[in-house]
Amino acid sequence: MIHIWLPTQHAPLRLWQPTTQTWQHADNWQELATLASLQHTKSKTLQACLYFPSVHLLKLQPNLSASQLKALGEMGRRYLFEEISIDAVDDLQVKIPPTPQGSEPPTLFGLHATAQSQWLQAAALVGIEIVGLLPDFSLLPISPILANATDSGSFEGFEGIAAVYYEDAHTALLRWADYQGLAITTLMLALTKMPQIHNLHLITPTTVPSPDNLPNGVNIVQTSLAPTPVSDVTRHDLNFAQTHQGTTVPAYAKIIMSLLFFALLTTFITDGLRWFYYDHAQKQAQILLSQQYNQWFPNEKLNTKLSLQRQLADKLVTQTDVQPSVLSTLATIQPILQQYQLTARQLNFQNNHLQLQLIGNDTHKLNQAVADISQKGIKAKLGQINNAAPASAATASETAPPATTPLAMIEIDL
């Protein structure tokens, strides 16, 4: 594994050289990848730990216990950073390093996924896989006084806290515990806000500050220590490259994926119900069609394997070859009946056979009307002629003999 230090967003990259125990500068990612390939000639994929600028790290220490923070859940812990985060907290990855039992409340560290993606993509373009993502203050060694106190489990006998300070042309870092550190702009301002720091260990090549620029009671110790990589990167509690519980996935991405899933599920359910209803309606229509077909053609069964249009083709052709319809026939004979002053009293139609019961003034007109109808190409014949009393017979005098009118039946074959 190679170790890469990015002091600031636009500063030169630094590659750790294990043989010389120094940091080698590179102007860009491509140059750094070339230098790294010289160290690992046999590796096809270079795995690296990137120490990102601590200024990107959000730090918060709420007055909540570890159990309360756990009960908040991932989303709830993100919203604790709303007051100190400039960007939205939906994509924030939160880490809670362990704290000694009985000490202060846990400290929360947050890093936005947008910043992570920039570094991961830049490294991936040159064939480097980032498996470790740590804040750069973790490069600083812990003060010997603080280390001894940590091993003994107590800070008794020590006045204040011992911190380690590093400064170069691109960054200034301060660290005072395993998971406590930050990037600062002015040492005097940082020490003023942290009066509990009494011992300050300076790391090469940090310039020794003037005592006049330091608060009273701060002891300066010059050491030969230097920023060095972390030995066990993958198990480090502040490794933001670990996608534990999927925390690197932005919340809005989860919402979008959930909406897409429910949209697809709704589409499948809707299509399934639509297919079910259409299939049911088709079966019902087939049953009704079969029943209607049996009524039309009782001696023939509907063949479901053939289309209805194909089965009715011959029958429809036959119907088009028959004689004119009833309405056209009546329209043809109506002028003739009016010409001879004949009145239709009853009309019967059955099996292409039309019967008209007519009343006229005399038998001659009935015979003449049938003859004219036949000349129109209609097969008509005159049936038996009977005498019938007219409708006005009820008003006639009782002494006068009742008048009679001929009543005849004309039969027409269509």
Buried (B, 14 or more C-beta within 10 A) or exposed (E): BBBBBBBBEEBBBBBBBEEEEEBBEBEEBEBBBEBBBEBEEEEEEBBBBBBBBBBBBBBBEBEBEEEEBEEBEBEEBBEBBEEEBEEBBBBBBBBBBEBEEEEEBBBBBBBBBEBBEEBBEBBEEBBBEBBBBBBBBBBBBBBBBBEBBBEEEEBEEBEBBBBBBBBBEBBBBBBBBBBBBBBBEEBBEBBEEBEEBBBBBBBEEBEEBEEEEBEEEBEBBEBEBBBBBBEEBEEBEBBBBBEEEEBBBBBEEEEEEEEEEEEEEEEEEEEEEEEEEEEEEEEEEEEEEBEEBEEEEEEEEBEEEEEBEEBBEEEEEEEEEEBEEBEEBBEBBEEBBEEBEBEBEEEEBEEEEBBBBBBBEEBEBBBBBBEBBBEEEBEBEBBEBEEBEEEEEEEEEEEEEEEEBBBBBBBBEB
